[in-house]
Amino acid sequence: MFRRPECAVGLRERKKQRTRDALLHAALELFTTQGYERTTVDGIVEAVDVSQRTFFRYFASKEDVVFATQDMVEARFLAELRQRPSDEPPLEAMRQAAFEAWDALELSGPSSATVELHVRTFRMIESHPTLLAVHMRRCVAMEEEVASVIAGREGLDLDADPRPRVAVAAFSGTMRVTGQLWGRSGDGSLASLRALARSHLDMLGPALASGWRTPVPAPGGPGTPPPVSPLMAPGPHVTPGPLVIAGTVAAGRASGR
């Protein structure tokens, strides 16, 4: 019996994905245990028992491997952002796109590197000046791309209206704080990250829009709901837009441990 062509293609793609996952996992383990500079492409391919040619079929360089997970989560975030409902406020759209991107990382499960290994990787990035500089450039570029997407969703001129960049900056800063506190908590699960992100994002509107001398009720607790920031509330001119930077969150976790 001959295998159907589409089945053969599916098998080939799964095999390629397994090879890529194995290279990624081996490289990150070597980077985080013996150091980025001391790890060579030869060492990575030896650990997976493949050729250098196979490595370069999936990654252009060692640096590409370091940021492979960030690439995946950011791409997923942007895809989710572009698909959010048009009547969703900008910060809520960013929030939901972030959770969807994290879910994608969690669902990748054992087929790629663990969350704990990704955390160790970002800790390594933070301690390596060259990689940290690359990471920061990538974050700036990502924020600009997200602001552009938001402006497009809102029908705004990004160069004339500062609101998309302001919303992205506020969201990004909140996520950095979330990452730092997540890192200190001792609970490295994505569930705890998600819960902490929710609580901090719930405070973003009140922090921007209300006076601070009156205590704000805890999210979900008794009391009058806090004022809503104009960035979070839909209005006649509002469509949505979001942001999350996976690398920013993970780097924040690294700095907190």
Contacts in CASP RR format, 6 or more apart in sequence:
PFRMAT RR
TARGET T0000
AUTHOR 0000-0000-0000
METHOD contacts of the structure
MODEL  1
MFRRPECAVGLRERKKQRTRDALLHAALELFTTQGYERTTVDGIVEAVDV
SQRTFFRYFASKEDVVFATQDMVEARFLAELRQRPSDEPPLEAMRQAAFE
AWDALELSGPSSATVELHVRTFRMIESHPTLLAVHMRRCVAMEEEVASVI
AGREGLDLDADPRPRVAVAAFSGTMRVTGQLWGRSGDGSLASLRALARSH
LDMLGPALASGWRTPVPAPGGPGTPPPVSPLMAPGPHVTPGPLVIAGTVA
AGRASGR
3 11 0 8 1.000
17 111 0 8 1.000
18 111 0 8 1.000
19 48 0 8 1.000
19 50 0 8 1.000
19 54 0 8 1.000
19 58 0 8 1.000
20 58 0 8 1.000
21 111 0 8 1.000
21 112 0 8 1.000
21 113 0 8 1.000
22 48 0 8 1.000
22 50 0 8 1.000
23 44 0 8 1.000
23 45 0 8 1.000
23 48 0 8 1.000
23 50 0 8 1.000
23 54 0 8 1.000
23 55 0 8 1.000
23 58 0 8 1.000
23 59 0 8 1.000
23 65 0 8 1.000
24 65 0 8 1.000
24 68 0 8 1.000
24 69 0 8 1.000
24 112 0 8 1.000
24 113 0 8 1.000
25 112 0 8 1.000
25 113 0 8 1.000
25 117 0 8 1.000
26 44 0 8 1.000
26 47 0 8 1.000
26 48 0 8 1.000
27 39 0 8 1.000
27 44 0 8 1.000
27 62 0 8 1.000
27 65 0 8 1.000
27 66 0 8 1.000
28 65 0 8 1.000
28 66 0 8 1.000
28 113 0 8 1.000
28 117 0 8 1.000
28 118 0 8 1.000
28 120 0 8 1.000
28 121 0 8 1.000
29 47 0 8 1.000
29 117 0 8 1.000
30 39 0 8 1.000
30 43 0 8 1.000
30 44 0 8 1.000
30 47 0 8 1.000
31 39 0 8 1.000
31 62 0 8 1.000
31 65 0 8 1.000
31 66 0 8 1.000
31 121 0 8 1.000
31 124 0 8 1.000
32 117 0 8 1.000
32 120 0 8 1.000
32 121 0 8 1.000
32 123 0 8 1.000
32 124 0 8 1.000
35 124 0 8 1.000
36 62 0 8 1.000
36 66 0 8 1.000
36 124 0 8 1.000
36 128 0 8 1.000
36 131 0 8 1.000
39 62 0 8 1.000
41 52 0 8 1.000
41 55 0 8 1.000
41 56 0 8 1.000
41 62 0 8 1.000
42 52 0 8 1.000
44 55 0 8 1.000
44 62 0 8 1.000
44 65 0 8 1.000
45 51 0 8 1.000
45 52 0 8 1.000
45 54 0 8 1.000
45 55 0 8 1.000
59 65 0 8 1.000
59 68 0 8 1.000
63 131 0 8 1.000
63 134 0 8 1.000
66 121 0 8 1.000
66 124 0 8 1.000
66 125 0 8 1.000
66 131 0 8 1.000
67 134 0 8 1.000
67 135 0 8 1.000
67 138 0 8 1.000
69 105 0 8 1.000
69 112 0 8 1.000
69 113 0 8 1.000
69 118 0 8 1.000
69 121 0 8 1.000
69 246 0 8 1.000
70 135 0 8 1.000
70 138 0 8 1.000
70 246 0 8 1.000
70 247 0 8 1.000
70 250 0 8 1.000
72 104 0 8 1.000
72 105 0 8 1.000
72 108 0 8 1.000
73 101 0 8 1.000
73 102 0 8 1.000
73 104 0 8 1.000
73 105 0 8 1.000
73 246 0 8 1.000
73 247 0 8 1.000
74 101 0 8 1.000
74 142 0 8 1.000
74 245 0 8 1.000
74 246 0 8 1.000
74 247 0 8 1.000
76 100 0 8 1.000
76 101 0 8 1.000
76 104 0 8 1.000
76 105 0 8 1.000
77 97 0 8 1.000
77 98 0 8 1.000
77 100 0 8 1.000
77 101 0 8 1.000
77 146 0 8 1.000
77 242 0 8 1.000
77 243 0 8 1.000
77 244 0 8 1.000
77 245 0 8 1.000
77 246 0 8 1.000
78 97 0 8 1.000
78 145 0 8 1.000
78 146 0 8 1.000
78 149 0 8 1.000
80 96 0 8 1.000
80 97 0 8 1.000
80 100 0 8 1.000
80 101 0 8 1.000
80 242 0 8 1.000
81 93 0 8 1.000
81 94 0 8 1.000
81 97 0 8 1.000
81 146 0 8 1.000
81 149 0 8 1.000
81 241 0 8 1.000
81 242 0 8 1.000
81 243 0 8 1.000
82 149 0 8 1.000
82 153 0 8 1.000
84 93 0 8 1.000
84 96 0 8 1.000
84 97 0 8 1.000
84 240 0 8 1.000
84 241 0 8 1.000
84 242 0 8 1.000
85 93 0 8 1.000
85 240 0 8 1.000
86 153 0 8 1.000
86 239 0 8 1.000
86 240 0 8 1.000
87 234 0 8 1.000
87 239 0 8 1.000
87 240 0 8 1.000
88 96 0 8 1.000
88 234 0 8 1.000
88 239 0 8 1.000
88 240 0 8 1.000
88 241 0 8 1.000
89 231 0 8 1.000
89 232 0 8 1.000
89 233 0 8 1.000
89 234 0 8 1.000
89 238 0 8 1.000
89 240 0 8 1.000
90 150 0 8 1.000
90 153 0 8 1.000
90 154 0 8 1.000
90 164 0 8 1.000
90 167 0 8 1.000
90 231 0 8 1.000
90 232 0 8 1.000
90 238 0 8 1.000
90 240 0 8 1.000
90 241 0 8 1.000
90 242 0 8 1.000
91 167 0 8 1.000
91 170 0 8 1.000
91 171 0 8 1.000
91 201 0 8 1.000
91 204 0 8 1.000
91 205 0 8 1.000
91 229 0 8 1.000
91 231 0 8 1.000
91 232 0 8 1.000
91 242 0 8 1.000
92 232 0 8 1.000
92 240 0 8 1.000
92 242 0 8 1.000
93 153 0 8 1.000
93 240 0 8 1.000
93 241 0 8 1.000
93 242 0 8 1.000
94 146 0 8 1.000
94 167 0 8 1.000
94 168 0 8 1.000
94 171 0 8 1.000
94 241 0 8 1.000
94 242 0 8 1.000
94 243 0 8 1.000
94 244 0 8 1.000
95 171 0 8 1.000
95 197 0 8 1.000
95 198 0 8 1.000
95 201 0 8 1.000
95 242 0 8 1.000
95 244 0 8 1.000
96 242 0 8 1.000
97 242 0 8 1.000
97 243 0 8 1.000
97 244 0 8 1.000
98 175 0 8 1.000
98 197 0 8 1.000
98 242 0 8 1.000
98 243 0 8 1.000
98 244 0 8 1.000
99 194 0 8 1.000
99 197 0 8 1.000
101 244 0 8 1.000
101 246 0 8 1.000
102 190 0 8 1.000
102 193 0 8 1.000
102 194 0 8 1.000
102 246 0 8 1.000
105 115 0 8 1.000
105 118 0 8 1.000
105 190 0 8 1.000
105 246 0 8 1.000
106 115 0 8 1.000
106 190 0 8 1.000
113 121 0 8 1.000
115 188 0 8 1.000
115 189 0 8 1.000
115 190 0 8 1.000
116 188 0 8 1.000
118 250 0 8 1.000
119 188 0 8 1.000
119 250 0 8 1.000
119 253 0 8 1.000
119 254 0 8 1.000
119 257 0 8 1.000
120 254 0 8 1.000
121 250 0 8 1.000
122 247 0 8 1.000
122 250 0 8 1.000
122 251 0 8 1.000
122 252 0 8 1.000
122 253 0 8 1.000
122 254 0 8 1.000
123 254 0 8 1.000
123 257 0 8 1.000
124 131 0 8 1.000
125 131 0 8 1.000
125 132 0 8 1.000
125 135 0 8 1.000
125 251 0 8 1.000
125 254 0 8 1.000
126 132 0 8 1.000
126 251 0 8 1.000
126 254 0 8 1.000
126 255 0 8 1.000
135 247 0 8 1.000
135 251 0 8 1.000
139 172 0 8 1.000
139 245 0 8 1.000
139 247 0 8 1.000
139 248 0 8 1.000
142 245 0 8 1.000
143 165 0 8 1.000
143 168 0 8 1.000
143 169 0 8 1.000
143 172 0 8 1.000
143 243 0 8 1.000
143 245 0 8 1.000
144 165 0 8 1.000
146 168 0 8 1.000
146 241 0 8 1.000
146 242 0 8 1.000
146 243 0 8 1.000
147 158 0 8 1.000
147 164 0 8 1.000
147 165 0 8 1.000
147 167 0 8 1.000
147 168 0 8 1.000
147 243 0 8 1.000
148 158 0 8 1.000
148 164 0 8 1.000
149 241 0 8 1.000
150 156 0 8 1.000
150 164 0 8 1.000
150 167 0 8 1.000
150 168 0 8 1.000
150 240 0 8 1.000
150 241 0 8 1.000
150 242 0 8 1.000
150 243 0 8 1.000
151 157 0 8 1.000
151 158 0 8 1.000
151 161 0 8 1.000
151 164 0 8 1.000
152 158 0 8 1.000
153 239 0 8 1.000
153 240 0 8 1.000
153 241 0 8 1.000
154 163 0 8 1.000
154 164 0 8 1.000
154 237 0 8 1.000
154 238 0 8 1.000
154 239 0 8 1.000
154 240 0 8 1.000
154 241 0 8 1.000
155 239 0 8 1.000
156 163 0 8 1.000
156 164 0 8 1.000
158 164 0 8 1.000
158 165 0 8 1.000
163 231 0 8 1.000
164 241 0 8 1.000
166 231 0 8 1.000
167 231 0 8 1.000
167 241 0 8 1.000
167 243 0 8 1.000
168 243 0 8 1.000
170 204 0 8 1.000
170 208 0 8 1.000
170 231 0 8 1.000
171 201 0 8 1.000
171 204 0 8 1.000
171 242 0 8 1.000
171 243 0 8 1.000
171 244 0 8 1.000
172 243 0 8 1.000
172 245 0 8 1.000
172 248 0 8 1.000
173 248 0 8 1.000
174 200 0 8 1.000
174 201 0 8 1.000
174 204 0 8 1.000
175 197 0 8 1.000
175 244 0 8 1.000
175 245 0 8 1.000
175 248 0 8 1.000
175 249 0 8 1.000
176 248 0 8 1.000
176 249 0 8 1.000
176 252 0 8 1.000
177 200 0 8 1.000
178 193 0 8 1.000
178 196 0 8 1.000
178 197 0 8 1.000
178 200 0 8 1.000
178 249 0 8 1.000
179 193 0 8 1.000
179 196 0 8 1.000
179 249 0 8 1.000
179 250 0 8 1.000
179 252 0 8 1.000
179 253 0 8 1.000
179 256 0 8 1.000
180 252 0 8 1.000
180 253 0 8 1.000
180 255 0 8 1.000
180 256 0 8 1.000
181 196 0 8 1.000
181 200 0 8 1.000
182 188 0 8 1.000
182 192 0 8 1.000
182 193 0 8 1.000
182 196 0 8 1.000
182 249 0 8 1.000
182 252 0 8 1.000
182 253 0 8 1.000
183 252 0 8 1.000
183 253 0 8 1.000
183 254 0 8 1.000
183 255 0 8 1.000
183 256 0 8 1.000
183 257 0 8 1.000
184 256 0 8 1.000
184 257 0 8 1.000
185 192 0 8 1.000
185 196 0 8 1.000
186 257 0 8 1.000
188 253 0 8 1.000
193 249 0 8 1.000
193 253 0 8 1.000
197 249 0 8 1.000
198 219 0 8 1.000
199 219 0 8 1.000
202 219 0 8 1.000
203 216 0 8 1.000
203 219 0 8 1.000
204 229 0 8 1.000
204 232 0 8 1.000
205 226 0 8 1.000
205 227 0 8 1.000
205 228 0 8 1.000
205 229 0 8 1.000
205 231 0 8 1.000
205 232 0 8 1.000
206 216 0 8 1.000
206 226 0 8 1.000
206 227 0 8 1.000
206 229 0 8 1.000
208 229 0 8 1.000
208 231 0 8 1.000
209 226 0 8 1.000
209 227 0 8 1.000
209 228 0 8 1.000
209 229 0 8 1.000
209 230 0 8 1.000
210 216 0 8 1.000
210 226 0 8 1.000
210 227 0 8 1.000
216 226 0 8 1.000
217 223 0 8 1.000
217 224 0 8 1.000
217 225 0 8 1.000
217 226 0 8 1.000
END
